[in-house]
Amino acid sequence: MVAPLIVLPEKSKNVPLSNKTHLNANIGENVTAVTETTLSINCPISGTPTPEVTWLKDGQKINVSRDVNIYENFTLTLQRATVSDSGRYKCVIENIAGKDSMTSDITVIG
């Protein structure tokens, strides 16, 4: 057994506002995006057995919907982000050997 760990390629940073239509970030990075941007937040993980991944927004579990997807690689994608998508997003990973989590603050401006 290996305790779960969120594995980031570098220290967290702020992702600057841009007018891209699709913005990729890693959990731990703080992001500012304009409305209608598709935003993907990656949660790269390790651990044996493979940890269960739960995404939270402002402490509440995120449910998949027409505009919110969680992919098999544990990436959370917000389609056509709106101001109401702003908040603190948290990736929580857990297996029988332990638990890890990390957050990102997402700001969507109109």
C-alpha positions in Angstrom: 0.0 0.0 0.0 1.1 3.5 -0.8 -0.5 6.6 0.7 -2.3 8.8 -1.7 -0.5 11.9 -2.9 -1.4 14.8 -5.2 1.6 15.1 -7.5 2.2 18.5 -8.9 4.8 19.4 -11.5 5.7 22.7 -9.8 4.7 24.9 -6.9 1.3 26.5 -7.0 1.0 29.8 -8.9 -1.6 32.2 -10.0 -2.9 31.7 -13.6 -3.3 35.1 -15.1 -6.5 36.3 -16.7 -6.5 35.5 -20.4 -9.0 35.6 -23.2 -8.4 31.9 -24.1 -11.5 29.9 -24.8 -10.0 26.9 -22.9 -7.8 27.3 -19.8 -5.9 24.4 -18.2 -4.7 24.6 -14.6 -3.4 22.2 -11.9 -5.1 22.0 -8.5 -3.3 24.3 -6.2 -3.2 27.1 -8.8 -5.5 30.1 -8.4 -7.2 31.0 -11.6 -9.0 34.1 -12.9 -11.0 33.5 -16.1 -13.6 35.4 -18.1 -17.2 34.1 -18.5 -17.7 31.5 -21.3 -14.2 30.1 -20.8 -14.0 26.3 -20.5 -11.8 25.6 -17.5 -10.1 22.3 -16.7 -8.5 21.7 -13.4 -6.1 18.7 -13.2 -5.6 16.7 -10.1 -2.6 14.4 -10.8 -2.6 11.6 -8.2 -0.5 8.6 -7.1 -1.2 5.9 -4.5 -1.8 2.2 -4.3 -4.5 1.1 -4.5 -5.6 3.9 -6.8 -7.2 6.6 -4.5 -10.9 7.6 -4.8 -11.2 11.2 -5.9 -13.9 13.6 -4.7 -14.2 17.2 -6.0 -15.7 19.8 -3.8 -16.8 23.4 -4.4 -17.0 25.6 -1.3 -17.1 22.5 0.8 -20.0 20.8 -1.1 -19.5 17.7 -3.3 -19.7 18.6 -7.0 -22.2 16.7 -9.1 -21.7 16.1 -12.8 -24.1 18.1 -14.9 -24.5 19.4 -18.5 -21.7 22.0 -17.8 -19.6 20.1 -15.2 -17.6 16.9 -16.0 -15.2 14.8 -14.0 -13.0 12.7 -16.3 -11.3 9.4 -15.7 -7.9 11.2 -15.3 -9.5 13.1 -12.4 -9.7 16.4 -14.3 -12.7 18.7 -13.4 -14.0 20.6 -16.4 -16.3 23.6 -16.2 -17.9 24.3 -19.6 -18.7 27.9 -20.4 -17.9 29.1 -16.9 -20.1 31.8 -15.3 -19.6 34.1 -12.4 -21.5 31.6 -10.2 -18.7 29.1 -10.9 -16.3 31.2 -8.8 -15.3 29.6 -5.5 -12.8 27.4 -3.8 -12.4 24.0 -5.5 -10.9 21.1 -3.6 -9.6 17.7 -4.9 -9.7 15.1 -2.1 -8.1 11.8 -2.7 -8.3 8.8 -0.3 -7.4 5.1 -0.1 -6.9 2.7 2.8 -3.4 4.0 3.3 -4.4 7.6 3.9 -5.8 10.9 2.5 -4.5 14.0 0.7 -6.2 17.2 -0.6 -5.4 20.5 -2.3 -7.5 23.6 -3.2 -7.6 26.2 -5.9 -9.5 29.5 -5.8 -11.3 30.1 -9.1 -12.6 33.6 -10.0 -14.8 34.0 -13.1 -15.4 37.6 -14.1 -18.1 38.9 -16.5 
